[in-house]
């Protein structure tokens, strides 16, 4: 009887530890994802600022803008890590994006996480960052 109780307690302890480790790993990835889409949105905005409002056509277009963000904030990211985490619709006309909003909220999705989650910090949703920039430029 005692042996079964010990085995059951050990099993519960192992399951608890595994669940806690899994939770910590998931929480860490969620935080990293939230920062990644923020950084990429900032890079896209920097690109538009530096290129007369032109949308980037590929990741190569964002290399210089990545460096601008690094110079401003330090180097918490590797460029390739952002490429692995975040997708961008490269076929975007920024002028059309301004028309795709309801009450100042984007009705488009041009920057998103590749893993399908929707992680972002308050006020840093990537498509909102892009729309905020575009709206400021159209004023």
C-alpha positions in Angstrom: 0.0 0.0 0.0 2.8 2.4 0.9 4.7 1.5 -2.2 1.6 2.4 -4.4 1.2 5.7 -2.5 4.9 6.6 -3.0 4.7 5.7 -6.7 1.5 7.8 -7.1 3.1 10.8 -5.4 6.2 10.4 -7.4 4.2 10.3 -10.6 2.2 13.4 -9.6 5.5 15.2 -8.8 7.0 14.3 -12.2 3.9 15.4 -14.1 3.9 18.7 -12.1 7.5 19.4 -12.9 7.0 18.6 -16.6 4.0 20.8 -16.8 5.8 23.6 -15.0 8.7 23.4 -17.4 6.4 23.3 -20.4 4.5 26.4 -19.1 7.8 28.3 -18.6 9.0 27.4 -22.1 5.6 28.5 -23.6 5.6 31.7 -21.6 9.1 32.5 -22.8 8.2 31.9 -26.4 5.1 34.1 -26.1 7.2 37.0 -24.8 9.8 36.5 -27.5 7.0 36.4 -30.2 5.4 39.5 -28.9 8.7 41.4 -29.1 9.5 39.9 -32.5 6.4 41.2 -34.3 6.9 44.6 -32.6 10.5 44.8 -33.9 9.5 43.7 -37.4 6.7 46.3 -37.5 9.2 49.0 -36.4 11.6 47.8 -39.2 8.9 48.1 -41.8 8.0 51.6 -40.6 11.7 52.6 -40.6 11.9 51.3 -44.2 8.9 53.3 -45.3 10.4 56.4 -43.6 13.7 56.0 -45.4 12.2 55.1 -48.8 9.4 57.6 -49.5 6.7 55.5 -48.1 7.6 52.4 -50.2 6.7 49.0 -48.7 9.6 46.5 -48.4 9.7 43.8 -51.1 11.6 41.2 -49.1 13.7 40.6 -46.0 16.8 42.0 -47.8 15.1 45.4 -47.9 14.9 45.4 -44.1 18.6 44.7 -43.3 19.4 48.4 -43.0 16.3 49.1 -41.0 17.1 46.3 -38.7 20.4 48.1 -38.0 18.6 51.3 -37.4 16.5 49.5 -34.7 19.6 47.9 -33.2 21.3 51.3 -33.0 18.2 52.7 -31.2 17.5 49.8 -28.8 20.5 47.5 -28.7 20.8 44.0 -30.1 18.3 41.7 -28.5 17.6 39.9 -31.8 19.4 38.2 -34.6 18.0 39.2 -38.0 17.5 35.5 -38.9 15.6 34.8 -35.8 13.1 37.5 -36.8 12.8 36.0 -40.3 12.1 32.6 -38.7 9.4 33.9 -36.4 7.5 36.6 -38.4 5.8 36.7 -41.8 5.3 39.8 -43.9 3.0 40.3 -46.9 5.5 41.7 -49.4 2.8 42.6 -51.9 1.3 45.6 -50.1 0.4 49.0 -51.3 0.5 51.3 -48.2 -2.0 53.7 -49.7 -4.6 50.9 -49.9 -3.9 50.0 -46.2 -5.1 53.4 -45.1 -8.5 52.7 -46.6 -8.6 49.3 -44.8 -9.5 50.5 -41.3 -12.5 50.8 -39.1 -12.4 53.4 -36.4 -8.6 53.6 -36.5 -8.2 49.8 -36.3 -6.6 47.9 -39.1 -8.8 45.6 -41.2 -5.7 44.0 -42.7 -3.0 41.6 -41.7 0.3 42.3 -43.3 2.6 41.3 -40.4 2.0 38.1 -38.3 3.7 35.3 -36.4 4.5 32.2 -38.4 3.4 29.9 -35.6 -0.2 31.2 -35.9 -0.4 32.7 -32.5 -1.4 36.3 -31.9 1.1 37.5 -29.3 1.8 41.2 -28.9 2.2 43.7 -26.1 -0.5 46.3 -25.5 -0.3 49.1 -28.1 2.2 47.2 -30.1 0.0 45.0 -32.4 2.2 45.1 -35.6 -0.6 46.0 -38.0 -1.7 48.8 -35.8 1.9 50.1 -35.7 1.9 50.2 -39.5 -1.5 51.9 -39.6 -0.6 54.5 -37.0 2.4 55.4 -39.1 0.4 55.6 -42.3 -2.3 57.7 -40.7 0.3 60.2 -39.4 1.7 60.5 -42.9 -1.7 61.1 -44.5 -2.6 63.9 -42.1 
